[in-house]
Amino acid sequence: MDEVAISAVIFDLDGVIVDSEPYSMQALVDVLREHGIEPSAEELRRSYGRKIRDDFMDYFARHGVAADLDTAISRKHARYYELAAGRLKPFPGVMPLIDRLRQRGYRLALASSGDRRKVAFSMQPLCLNGVFETVVTGDDVSHSKPHPEIYLTAAQRLGVNPAACVAIEDAPNGVQAAKRAGMRCIAVTNSVPRAQLQEADLVVESLSDDLSPVLALYTLDVESPL
């Protein structure tokens, strides 16, 4: 099969670029406990990468809780902003990687299951506004990861064949979404152990690691790996 030159890189946000998942997970747990739900570790693992509405619908159905979704979502947002305000930082290696990809001429997009407000909240302190050609949020799609819609939407907006895209993810739902979209995927172990990310084409401990098995072997510029 002919190799497809990679021309675009699509980043997840939480857990890939910004170290926000601890605050997001704590906010979720706090609101679930308000409704008498003590989530298991496995349930929390499934929450990574899902839209917040789908997440609460699943928890409430699973635990037989009748509660107003919009109220729960608002409470979770408020708690997250309280916990994360002034504390959000990029993961090591990610900002230099973004700079190098831009210098190389890669098309860049962001695909986050968070809603627009949460995405903007996370991007602003990292000065990411204007860095990505397109930003796709959970408000822009109907389905949560692992459905491929969010990645297919990002590729469509870029005008790039999904096979020419690499997604960078941190969670099983995101990896599955990228692969179902027909993309290659690099997974970073910022949120879950390596063993849970094996569907990715490459698993790394940090985005400072060598990404050339995916981002150089399948590009036209094979002489100068990242």
N, C-alpha and C positions, 0 to 999 in steps of 0.2 A: 504494500500500500504506500502511496506517495506521502511523504512527510508534508505537513501543513505548517507553514511559517507562522510563528506566534507574533501577532501584532498588537494584542491588547491584554492588559492585566486588570482583573476585576477583584477588588478587595472587599472582604467583609469589614465591618467597623469594630464592633465590640468584641474584644478578645483577640483581635488581629492587629488593629492599629492602636486602639486606646484600651488601657487597662481598667475597664469599667465593669466587667462581669461580677466581681465580688460585691459591688454595691447594688447591681441589678438583682443578683440572686438573693441578697439579704433583704432587699425591698420586697421581693416576691414572697419570701418566707414569712416576713412580718405580716403581710396582708393575708396570706393563707392562714396563719395562726389566729388572726382576728376572726376567721370563720371556722375555727376549730379543726383546721387541717394541719397535720404535721407531715410534710412531704418527705418521702423516702429519698435516699441518694439516687436511686434509679429514676424516680420521677423528675428530680431536678436535672439529671443528665439529659432527659428528653426535652427539657425546657430550652436548652441552648439552641438559638437560631429560629425559634418559633415566634410568630406574631403574638403579641400579648393577649389579644382577644381569644385566639385559639387556645392559648395556654390556660387561661382561666376557665374557658368552657370545658376543657378536658379535666381539669382538677375538680371543678364543681360537679360534673357528671360522674366522675370516678368515685367521689366521696359522698355523693347524694346530698349536695348542698344546694339549696335554693337561694340564690343571692343575685343582686343586680350587677350585671357585668360592667356597666359604665361606671358605677360607683367604685367597684374593685379596681378597675383600670386607673381611675383618677387617684385613688389612694396609693396605688403602686407607683405611679408617676411622681406624686408628691414626696413619697418616702425616698425614692431614688434621687431626686434632685436635692433633697436634704442631705443624704449620705454622700453624694458625689461632688457637691459644690466645692470648687477650689482644690479638688483632689485628683482630677483626671490627668493622667500622664500617658505619653506614648510608650509602647513597648520598645525595648532596646533593638536597634537596627532597622526599625520600620521607616523612620523618616529619611535616613540616608538611602534606603532602598528606593523609596518613592522618587527621590531626587535623581538617582541614577537611571531609573526607568524613564523618567521624563527626558533626561539628557540623551538617552538612546533612541528616543522617538516612539516609545510605546504609547498606545492609547490607554488612558486610565479611566476606570469607572469605579463607583462604590455601590455595593448591593447589600443593604442592611435591612433586617426584619423590623428594626425599630421604626416608630412613627417619625414624621418629619420633625416634630419638636425635639424629640430625644436625640435624633441624629444631629440636628443643628446645635443642640446643647453640648454634644460630645466633640463636634468638629471645631467649634469656635475657639476654645483655649489652645488647640493645637495648630491654629492658623491654617486650616485645611480648606477654607472657602476659596473656590476658584482652582483648586488643584486637579479636580476630577472633571472630565468632560461631561459626565452625567452622573447623577446620584439617584438611585432607585431605593425607595423606602418601603416599609410595610404598608404605607397608605396607598402605594401605587400598584399593588398587586392583590389578587383575590386569595392566593394560596400561600401558606407558610412553607418554608423549607421543611422537609426534603423535596417538596415539589419544585421542579426546575424553573417555574415561572419568573422568579426574580432575576435569575441569571440570563434567561432568554430575553427578558425585557431589556436588561443592560446591554446585551450584545446587539439587539435590534436598534436601540437608541444610538449606539456607536456606529451602526452600519457595518458590523464585523461578523463574519461567520463564527458561530460558537466554537467550531473546531480550531479556530485561530486565537482562542482566548485561554488564558490561564486564570483560574480562580484561586484566591488565597483565603483559607478558612481555618477555623479553630475547633470545630465541633462536628460530630457525625452527621447531623441533619444538613449542615452546610456542604460538607463533602459530598453527600449523596445528591444534593440538589445540583451541584456543579457537574458531577459525573452524568446525571440524568439529562443535563442540558447539552451533553456532548463535549464538555470542556476537559482539559487537563486541570489537575488540582494539586496545589501545594498546601499541606496542613501543618500548622505550627502548634506545639503542645502547650499553649498558654492556658488552656481551660480544662482539657481532659488528657488522660494518659495516651501515649503512643498507640497502645493496643486497640484503642477505640477509633483510630483514624486510618486504619490500614487500607481502606478503599481509595485513599489518595494516591496520586502518582509519586509523591515525595512527601515524607514526614520529617520535619526538622524541629530542633529544640528552640531555635531562635531564627528570626529573619536576617540575622547577621551570618547565618550558616551559608554554605555553598548551595546555591539554587540552580547551578548549571545543568544538572541532570534533566531539568524541565525547561528552564528559561534560556538555556544556551543551545542545547542539542536540537531544539525545534525552532530556532530562529535563523534568519539569513546571516546574522553576524556571529558565526560559530567560532571565529578566531579570538574573540575577546569576551569570555564568559563573565557573568556578574560576580 
